[in-house]
Amino acid sequence: MLTSAQLAELNEHARQMRGHIIRMLAASKSGHPGGSLSAVELLSYLYFYKMKIDPQNPTLPDRDRFVLSKGHAAPVLYSALAERGFFDKELLQTLRQFGSILQGHPDMKRIPGVDISSGSLGQGLSVGNGMALAAKLDRKPYHVYVLLGDGEIEEGQVWEALMTSVHYKLDNLTAFLDYNHLQIDGTIEDVKSLTDPGKRFTAFGWRVVSVDGHNIAEIDRAVEESESVKGQPTMIVLNTCKGKGCSFMENQVGWHGAAPKPEEAEKALQELGLA
C-alpha cells in the first residue's frame, strides 16, 4: 500500500510528465495529446513504483514488461522513460523530427526502455500474451502490463487475445483499459458502443476491476489485488478523462491528434503550474 509520501511523489511525477507531453507536442507541432494525458497516472505508478526495471540496464532479462498497445499515445511513454532516466529529457524536444529516435510510435530497436514497437492497433494484448506465456515456460518471475485504448478494442484481434489469456491462465498478465470514451471519429458510444466493457471482459473469463484512472491509490489497490489471484488474468478498467489536466483539452475529441499552438501550450503549462 502506498504511503502518503509515495503518493505525493507519484502525483508530482504525473504533473511533470504532463508538462513534458505539452512541451514536446508543441515543439513537434504534431502528435496525440488527448490519449497521452489520460494515461499519465498509470504510467507514473508503473514506472516509478510498481515495475522492476533498471534505466541503466534496460534489457535486464527478468525486468517487468510494459506494452503500450495504443502506440499513438507514445508521448506519455516517452515522458515516463525520460522522467525515469532511460534517456535525456532534452530528447523529448525532438519528437517526430527527422533522425530522432522519438517518432510518432514507439520503436523498441532505437529507444531504451521500450519493450515492444507498437502502433498498429489491436495487437498489443497478443504480444503481452506471448511475453507472459514465455515467462511461465521459462519460469521467469517478471510480470507483463498492457495498456489498451477503448477505441482500440473495437479491433477483432483483441477479443481473440482475451480468450488466449484466459485459456493459458496468464495470471502474470495485467491489462488496463483507458476508458476515456473518445476516439478519433467521435465518442465511443457513437462510433461503436462498448456498453459496459467490464461485463464483456468478465464473460470472456477475465477478472475485472473498475477504478478512477486518475487516482493512483485506487490503481495501486487494484494492481495489488490482481497479483494475488492465481490462474486468471485481470483487466483493470481505468475510468479516465481524455486530455486530463488541461482544461481546454478535457473531453474534447478534437484533441485526439492535434498539437497545441504556442499560446495554448503556455496556457496548459500555467494550469499545471509549470510555466
N, C-alpha and C positions, 0 to 999 in steps of 0.2 A: 504494500500500500504506500502510495506517495505521501511524503511529509509535506507540510505547507511550504517549507523552503524549496523542496524539489519542484513542487507545483508552480511556485512563483518563477523559478528558473526556467522551466519549460515554457511557460507563457511568455516570458521575455524572449526566449529563442524564437517563438512563433511570431512575436511582434517584429523582431529583426528580419526574419525570413520574409514577412510581408513587404518590408521595405526593400529587400533585395529584389523581390519579384517586380515591384513597381519600377524600380530604377532600371533593371535590365530590359524590361519591355519598352520603357520609354526610350532607352538608348537604341534598341534594335528597330523600333517603330513597327514591330510585329510580334505576334505570339498570342498565348491564350491565358489571360489573367483570371477569368471567372472560375474555372475549374481548378486552377492552381491555388487561388486564395481559399477555396472551400476545403482544401485538404491540408492546410498548414498545421493545424493542431495534431493531426495524426502523425505527420512526418516528424514534427518536433518530439513527440512522445517516443516514436520508434528509434530515431537516430540519436537522441540524447539521453535515453533512459533504458529502453527495452532491448534493443538488438545488441547481440555480442558481435562487435565489429572493431576493427583497428585501422584508423586512417593511414597509419604508417605501413600497414600490411593489408592492402585492400583485397587481396586474393587468398587470404587465410582459408585453408580448406574447411575448417569447422565453423566459419562465420555464419551467422544467420543471413538469410537471403530476403531481398525485397524486390517485388515485381510491380513496376508501375504499368499496369495493363493499359490504362488510358494515357498513352505516351505523349499526347499533345499537351498534357499538363507538366511537361518537362521542367518549366521554371521552378515549380515547387521542389522537385527533386534536386535540381542544381543548387537552389538556395540552401537546402538541408546539407548537401555534401560540402558546399563551400563553408557554411557556418560550422560544420563539424571538423573541418580541416583536411578534407581529402584533396583539395586544390585551393589555390589562392583566390580570395574573394574578388580580386581585380579582374579575373577571367569572366566574371558574370557580365561585365560591360561589353563583352564580345559576342553575346548571344546572337546567333544566326548570321554572324559576319563571315565572309569568305575566309576559309582557312582556320576558323575557330573550331575547337573540339566541341563546343556547345552549340549544337544545331537544334532544329525545331523538335527533334525527337531524340531520346537518349541512345547513345552509341557505346555499347559495352567494350568495344575494341579500342576506344580512344579516351574514355572518361573514367578516371579512377573511382571505384566505388559503385559503378553501375553493374548490376548482376546480369542484366539481360537487355538487349536492344528491344525497343517496343515502338508502337505507332500504329500498326495495322490493328484496328480494334477487334476485340473478341478472342484474342489468342493468349492473353496473359495467364488466365487460370489454367489453361492446358500446360503452359510452361511451368507454372507453380506445382501442378500435379507431378510433373516429371522430376522436378527438384526434390519434392517431398518423398516420392517413391524411391528415388536414388538414395536419399538419406536413410530410409528404412532398410533397403537392401545392403547398403554399406555399413549399417549400424553406426551411423554418424548422429551426433546429438543436436544438429542445427535445426532451427525452425524456419518455416517459409511463410512470408506475409505477402499477400496480393491485394492491390487496390484496383477496384473496378469502378467505372463510371456508370451512372444509371442509364444514360442513353446507350452506352456500350452494350449493356446486357440484352439489348434487342437483337444482338447477333446470335444466330443459332448455335454456333460452336460453344458459347458459354454454357448452354444447357447440357450439351454433351459432356463438357468438362465437369459440371456439377455432379453428374451421375458417376463419372470416373472417380472423383474424390471420395464419394461415399462407398463405391464398390471396393476400393482399396483401403478403406478405413483410415484415411490420412489425418490422424489426429495431431500430426506435426505441421499442419497447414491451417492458417487462419486467413480468411478473406474478409475484405472490407468493401462495402458498397457506399460510394459517395452519393448519397441520395439528396441532391440539391434541386431536383425537379425540372431542370432546364437542360436542353441540348441545342445544337447549332440552329435547328429549324424551328424552335419554339419550346413549349412546355412538353414534358414527358407525357402528360395526360393527353395532350392534343395530338402528338406525333404517333405514339403507340403506348397506351396506358399500361402501367405495370400492375395497378390495382392491388396494393399491398404485397410488395415483393417478398416480405418475410414469410407469408403463407406459402408462396411458391417454393421458396428455398426449403421450408420445412417439409413440403410434400415430396421434395427430391431426397429427403433423408438427412438434411443438414440440421445442426443445432443452430438456432438463430437468436441473436440478442440485438435489441434496438437501443441506441443511445443518442444523446446530444453530441454530434460530431465536433462541436467546438468546446466541449467540456472534457479536458484532459483527464480529470479524475474519473469520470464515467468511462472513458475509453480504457483506462488502466484497469478498472474493476472488471470490465467485460473481457479484456485480454487475459487477465489472471484466471478468471473463471474458465475461459475456453481451454486453457492449457492444463486444467485439472481433469478434463473429460477424456476418457480413453475410447478409442475405436470409432470416433466420429469427428468430421471436420466442423469448424464453426464459421458462420457468416455473421459479421457484426455490421448491422445497418447503421451508418452514420447519417443522422438527420442534420443536414448542413444547409448553408446559405451560399449560393454562388456569388462570388465577389466579396465574400465576408471581410469586413474591416475597412472598406472604402464605401462611404455612404452612397455615392452616385453609381456604383457598380452593383450593389447588392440586389439580387433577384432581377437583374436586367439581362435579358437574353442577348442583347447587342454586344455585351462584354464577353461573350464566349471566346471570340477570336479577334479582338481589337486592342491595339496598344494605346495607352494614354498619351495625349499630347503633353507638351511640357507643362502647361498651366494645370492640366488635370493631374499629372504626376505630382506636382507641387502641392496641390490640394490634398491628394491622398496621403502624402508623406506628413503633411501638417496634421491630418486627422489621426495618424498613427503616432504622432509626437516625435517624428524623426526628421522633420525639416530643419 
